[in-house]
Amino acid sequence: MKCARGWLGLGLVLLMVGMVQAQETEVLSVPEAVPLGQERSAQQIFGRSSGYFHPFLSVSESYTDNLYNTSSNKESDYITTISPGLWLALPGARQPLLQLATSSNSPGGLEVSRFETETERQFQAYGLYRAGIKELKNNRDDNTVTHRGEGMLQYNFAGGLSLEVLDIYESDNDAYDTGLERTSLDKYNSNLLNALVTYKISPKFKLRGDYSYYKLKYDADRNAFRERDDNGFSLYAFYKLLPKTSVFVEYEYVDIAYDQDVLSDSEEHHYFAGVDWNITAKSRGRIKIGYGVKDFARAGADDQDDLIFEAQIDHRFTRKTSVFAKVSRKTEETDLETTQGVLSDNFQLGYTQNLTAKLAASLKATYIHDSYDEDLTVGSQTDKRSDDYYSGDLALGYSPQEWLNLGIGYAYGDRNSNFDTFSYQSHTVYLNVTAAF
């Protein structure tokens, strides 16, 4: 079954590559040249727009029939979430420049690999802060406040060299279905520092190097075994086949060091080949497939080697219809003390349809399969844990003004585990109002 899923993913990746080749149509635009020996003016460096300062506020009301994602004794609740924040950019921008998801289970901290921040300006800076104030009607002990702050600096030097530095700090908590069944929040603080350097050797050939440092720290002593520091390095070589499409090879190394000697430290080596494309706003994506090795430092721990892959695809069929897809197979860090690693297959599809100029509908579906690599004992059952996650989200949004959005939606969650105690279903309905300036 494991092998079948791998070949299914490979087939999907190859199909998507064919789609990309068929869509390539636009020629590359060339930025205005600066005469040799002449410095750029401040306006050319920072752009023609002044800096933008964008406050926003979102208020959400939701009801869930299974707050703690348990298989029995379900607890329902009403939840109010208030999310104030602001983002700013220099030079000015009307849309946030970053949309990065972090994950406490992913080696290196990022859910999927990141793209370069694309800008024709010589300098770009971006910052964001967002809070999440969550209040529960019946389970007030679980009221919490989360924080996310991120900042990015990019500078494009003359001669094809570009430097980008990113930092993301989060004070958050794991989902209730993480680890063993429980009814208390697992709060953590994390920080991701990422530096990215690219060098265009020629119009067709480009090199890229990444460094990342990820630190994870939990509040409760029961989660101290999960605290760790990750150091990661990546090297890419890109070759431009078409004006907006490049093929590449990549080597990635991640060193995972735990604070306590409960879970084993490890080193990961990833070898990829892939394709990148960015055909205007209509289509953008990355597909890569390769081989991954996870070497554990502890004697007796079984090393892992698997087929791994990743695909990120955004495509707009028309001005009203767009889809996105994320597909990945990778190793993750475990959330159980008695196991060493997890192999995770993730398939996510999304669809958005603008029904009118002010009304839009969206649909998202996700499937995740997690396989733990060592035996777990719960009660009288001993087995390697295997979980299948199914989730869906259907939403309708209405924007009476450009700065205001009203939303209503329904979310479904289902985990089917070979341990009955970890299986659950949940249903959530929500209303939200978002104002952004």
C-alpha positions in Angstrom: 0.0 0.0 0.0 2.9 2.3 0.9 4.5 1.7 -2.5 1.2 2.2 -4.3 0.8 5.6 -2.8 4.3 6.6 -3.8 3.7 5.6 -7.5 0.3 7.3 -7.4 2.1 10.5 -6.3 4.7 10.1 -9.0 2.1 9.7 -11.7 0.3 12.8 -10.5 3.6 14.8 -10.5 4.4 13.7 -14.1 0.9 14.6 -15.2 1.2 18.1 -13.7 4.6 18.6 -15.5 2.8 18.0 -18.8 0.2 20.5 -17.9 2.9 23.1 -17.2 4.6 22.6 -20.6 1.3 23.0 -22.4 0.5 26.3 -20.7 3.8 28.2 -21.4 3.0 31.2 -23.6 4.2 34.5 -22.3 7.6 36.1 -23.1 9.9 37.5 -20.3 9.7 41.2 -19.7 13.1 43.0 -19.3 13.4 45.7 -16.6 14.8 49.2 -17.6 18.5 49.1 -17.8 20.9 51.5 -15.9 23.9 52.8 -17.8 27.2 51.3 -16.8 28.8 53.2 -13.9 25.6 55.1 -13.0 24.0 54.6 -9.6 20.3 54.0 -9.2 18.4 56.9 -7.7 16.4 56.5 -4.5 13.2 56.3 -6.5 14.5 53.5 -8.6 15.7 51.6 -5.5 12.6 52.0 -3.4 10.0 52.2 -6.2 7.5 54.9 -7.0 5.0 54.0 -4.4 5.2 55.2 -0.8 5.1 52.7 2.1 1.7 51.2 2.9 0.5 50.7 6.5 -2.4 48.2 6.5 -4.3 47.5 9.8 -6.9 44.7 9.8 -9.4 43.1 12.1 -11.3 39.8 11.9 -14.1 38.7 14.2 -15.4 35.1 14.1 -18.2 33.2 15.8 -18.2 29.4 15.5 -19.8 26.3 16.9 -18.2 22.9 17.1 -19.7 19.6 18.2 -16.3 18.0 19.1 -14.0 20.6 20.6 -11.3 18.2 21.8 -11.5 15.8 18.7 -12.3 12.8 20.9 -13.7 9.4 19.9 -16.3 9.5 22.8 -17.6 11.9 25.4 -17.7 14.7 22.8 -17.6 18.3 24.2 -19.4 21.0 22.1 -18.8 24.7 22.5 -19.2 28.2 21.1 -16.0 30.0 20.2 -15.4 33.7 19.7 -12.1 34.7 18.0 -10.9 38.2 17.5 -7.8 38.7 15.3 -6.4 42.2 15.1 -3.2 42.9 13.2 -1.3 45.0 10.8 1.1 44.6 7.9 3.4 47.1 6.2 5.6 47.1 3.2 8.3 49.3 1.9 8.0 50.0 -1.1 4.2 50.0 -0.8 2.2 46.9 -1.7 -1.5 46.3 -1.9 -1.3 42.6 -1.2 0.8 40.8 1.5 4.1 39.5 0.1 4.3 36.3 2.1 2.0 33.4 2.6 4.1 30.9 4.5 2.7 28.1 6.7 5.0 26.8 9.5 4.6 23.4 11.2 6.0 22.2 14.5 6.2 18.7 13.1 8.1 19.5 10.0 11.9 19.3 10.1 13.2 22.8 9.5 9.8 24.4 10.5 8.2 25.0 7.1 5.2 23.0 5.9 6.5 23.1 2.3 9.5 24.7 0.6 9.4 28.4 0.0 9.5 30.4 -3.2 11.7 33.4 -3.7 9.9 36.7 -3.1 9.6 38.2 -6.6 10.1 41.9 -7.1 11.7 44.0 -9.8 12.8 46.6 -7.2 16.2 46.7 -5.8 15.0 46.8 -2.2 11.9 45.3 -0.5 10.9 45.1 3.1 7.8 43.6 4.7 6.4 43.1 8.2 3.3 41.6 9.8 1.9 41.1 13.3 -1.3 39.2 14.0 -2.9 38.2 17.3 -5.7 35.6 17.9 -7.8 36.2 21.0 -10.0 33.1 21.5 -12.8 32.8 24.1 -14.9 29.7 24.7 -18.3 29.8 26.2 -18.2 26.5 28.2 -14.5 25.6 28.5 -13.0 28.9 29.7 -9.8 27.2 30.9 -8.9 26.9 27.2 -9.2 30.6 26.4 -6.0 31.6 24.8 -4.2 34.4 22.9 -1.8 33.5 20.0 0.7 35.8 18.3 2.5 35.7 15.0 5.1 38.2 13.8 7.1 38.0 10.6 9.5 40.2 8.8 11.4 40.0 5.5 14.2 42.1 3.9 15.3 41.6 0.3 18.1 43.3 -1.6 18.9 42.7 -5.3 22.5 43.7 -6.0 23.9 44.6 -9.4 25.3 41.7 -11.4 22.5 39.1 -10.6 23.1 38.6 -6.8 20.0 38.6 -4.5 19.8 38.3 -0.7 16.6 37.7 1.3 16.3 37.3 5.1 13.1 36.1 6.7 12.1 35.7 10.4 8.8 34.2 11.7 8.0 34.1 15.4 4.9 32.3 16.7 3.3 31.8 20.1 0.6 29.2 19.4 -0.7 25.8 20.3 -1.0 22.4 18.7 -4.4 21.0 17.6 -6.2 18.9 20.1 -5.7 15.7 18.0 -1.9 15.9 18.3 -0.2 13.1 20.2 -2.2 11.1 22.7 -5.9 11.8 23.4 -6.1 14.8 25.8 -8.3 17.8 26.7 -5.7 20.5 27.4 -3.8 22.9 25.2 -0.2 22.2 24.2 1.2 25.7 23.9 4.5 26.5 22.3 6.8 29.3 21.1 8.7 28.9 17.9 11.1 31.0 15.8 12.2 30.4 12.2 15.1 32.3 10.7 15.6 31.8 7.0 18.2 33.3 4.6 18.1 32.8 0.9 20.8 33.8 -1.7 20.4 33.6 -5.4 23.0 34.3 -8.2 22.1 34.5 -11.9 25.2 33.3 -13.7 23.6 33.8 -17.1 20.1 34.5 -18.5 19.4 30.7 -18.4 21.4 29.5 -15.4 20.9 30.4 -11.7 22.2 29.1 -8.3 20.4 29.3 -5.0 21.4 28.6 -1.4 19.2 28.5 1.7 20.0 28.4 5.4 17.3 28.0 8.1 17.3 27.8 11.9 14.1 26.6 13.7 13.7 26.6 17.4 10.7 25.0 19.2 9.9 25.4 22.9 6.8 24.2 24.8 5.2 25.7 27.9 4.2 22.4 29.7 6.8 19.9 31.0 4.8 17.0 29.5 5.9 18.2 26.0 9.5 18.9 26.9 10.6 15.8 25.0 9.5 17.5 21.7 11.7 20.6 22.2 14.4 20.9 19.5 16.6 23.0 17.3 16.8 22.4 13.6 19.5 23.6 11.2 18.9 23.3 7.5 20.8 23.9 4.3 19.7 23.7 0.7 21.5 24.1 -2.6 19.6 24.6 -6.0 20.8 24.8 -9.6 18.2 26.1 -12.0 18.2 26.0 -15.8 15.6 28.1 -17.8 14.0 25.9 -20.4 11.3 28.5 -21.4 10.9 32.2 -20.5 8.8 31.4 -17.4 9.7 27.8 -16.7 12.9 26.3 -15.2 14.1 22.9 -14.3 16.2 22.4 -11.2 18.1 19.9 -9.0 18.2 20.3 -5.2 20.1 18.9 -2.3 18.7 19.6 1.2 20.3 18.8 4.6 18.5 19.1 8.0 20.1 18.5 11.4 17.5 17.9 14.1 18.8 18.2 17.7 16.4 17.5 20.7 16.9 19.2 24.0 16.2 16.0 26.0 17.4 12.4 25.4 14.0 11.0 24.8 13.6 11.2 21.1 16.7 10.5 19.0 18.6 13.3 17.2 18.8 12.8 13.4 20.1 14.0 10.1 18.1 14.2 6.9 19.4 14.2 3.4 17.0 15.0 0.5 17.8 14.8 -3.2 15.3 16.3 -5.7 14.8 17.1 -9.3 11.9 19.4 -10.3 10.3 22.2 -12.3 9.3 25.8 -11.4 7.0 28.0 -13.4 5.5 31.4 -13.0 3.3 32.2 -16.0 2.0 35.7 -14.9 -0.8 35.6 -12.3 -2.6 32.8 -14.2 -0.3 29.9 -13.3 2.4 29.4 -10.8 3.9 26.3 -9.2 6.7 24.0 -8.2 6.9 20.2 -8.6 9.8 18.2 -7.3 10.4 14.5 -6.7 13.3 12.7 -5.1 14.7 10.5 -2.5 15.1 11.1 1.3 17.3 9.5 3.9 16.8 10.0 7.7 19.8 8.9 9.8 19.1 8.5 13.6 21.9 9.2 16.0 20.7 6.6 18.5 22.1 3.1 18.2 19.3 0.6 17.4 16.9 3.2 15.8 16.0 2.1 12.3 17.1 4.7 9.6 14.5 5.6 7.0 14.8 6.0 3.3 11.7 6.8 1.1 10.5 8.3 -2.1 9.5 11.9 -1.3 7.9 14.6 -3.4 6.2 18.0 -3.3 3.9 19.9 -5.6 2.5 23.4 -5.1 0.2 24.6 -7.9 -1.9 27.7 -8.3 -3.8 28.1 -11.6 -6.5 30.6 -12.7 -8.7 29.2 -15.4 -10.6 32.4 -15.9 -10.9 35.7 -14.1 -13.7 34.0 -12.0 -12.3 30.5 -11.5 -9.1 29.4 -9.8 -7.8 26.2 -8.2 -4.8 25.3 -6.1 -3.1 22.0 -5.1 -0.6 20.9 -2.6 0.8 17.4 -2.7 3.7 16.1 -0.6 5.3 13.0 0.8 7.9 13.6 3.6 9.1 12.5 7.0 7.9 14.4 10.0 8.9 14.6 13.7 6.8 12.4 16.0 4.4 13.7 18.7 4.7 10.4 20.7 7.5 9.6 23.1 7.6 5.9 22.1 8.1 6.4 18.4 10.9 8.0 16.4 9.5 9.2 13.1 6.4 9.6 10.9 6.0 9.3 7.1 3.3 11.6 6.0 1.4 11.8 2.6 -0.6 15.0 2.2 -3.0 15.8 -0.6 -4.8 19.2 -0.6 -7.1 20.7 -3.3 -8.9 24.0 -3.3 -11.4 25.7 -5.6 -12.6 29.3 -5.7 -15.5 30.6 -7.9 -16.4 34.3 -8.1 -20.2 34.2 -8.5 -20.6 38.0 -8.9 -18.3 41.0 -8.4 -19.0 40.8 -4.7 -19.9 37.2 -4.0 -17.4 34.2 -4.0 -17.6 30.6 -3.0 -14.6 28.4 -2.0 -14.1 24.7 -1.4 -11.1 22.9 0.2 -10.5 19.2 0.7 -7.6 17.5 2.4 -6.4 14.0 2.8 -3.4 13.0 5.0 -2.0 9.6 5.8 0.5 9.4 8.7 2.4 6.2 9.4 4.4 5.9 12.6 7.5 3.8 12.4 7.5 2.0 15.7 5.0 0.0 17.8 2.7 1.8 20.2 0.8 0.2 23.0 -2.7 1.5 24.1 -4.6 -0.7 26.5 -4.3 -4.2 25.2 -3.5 -3.2 21.6 0.1 -3.0 20.3 0.7 -2.0 16.7 2.3 0.6 14.4 -0.1 3.5 14.5 -1.6 4.6 11.2 -4.0 7.5 10.8 -6.1 8.7 7.8 -7.3 12.3 8.0 -10.2 13.6 5.9 -11.3 17.3 6.1 -13.3 19.7 4.0 -14.3 23.3 4.2 -17.1 25.0 2.3 -17.3 28.8 2.5 -19.3 31.7 1.0 -17.9 35.3 1.1 -19.6 38.6 0.4 -17.7 41.9 0.0 -20.1 44.9 0.1 -17.0 47.2 0.1 -13.4 46.6 -1.1 -12.2 46.7 2.5 -14.9 44.5 4.1 -15.7 40.8 3.8 -18.5 38.8 5.4 -18.2 35.0 5.5 -20.1 31.9 6.4 -18.9 28.4 6.3 -18.9 24.8 7.3 -15.9 22.6 8.2 -15.7 18.8 8.5 -13.0 16.8 10.2 -12.5 13.0 10.4 -9.6 10.9 11.6 -9.7 7.1 11.0 -7.0 5.4 13.0 -6.1 1.7 13.5 -6.4 2.6 17.2 -10.1 3.3 17.9 -9.3 5.7 20.7 -7.7 8.1 18.2 -10.6 8.1 15.7 -13.0 11.0 15.7 -15.4 13.2 13.7 -16.1 16.9 14.1 -18.5 19.4 12.5 -18.0 23.2 12.7 -20.1 26.1 11.4 -18.8 29.6 11.5 -19.5 33.3 10.7 -16.8 35.9 10.3 -16.3 39.6 9.5 -13.0 40.9 8.2 -12.1 44.6 7.7 -8.7 45.3 6.0 -7.4 48.7 5.0 
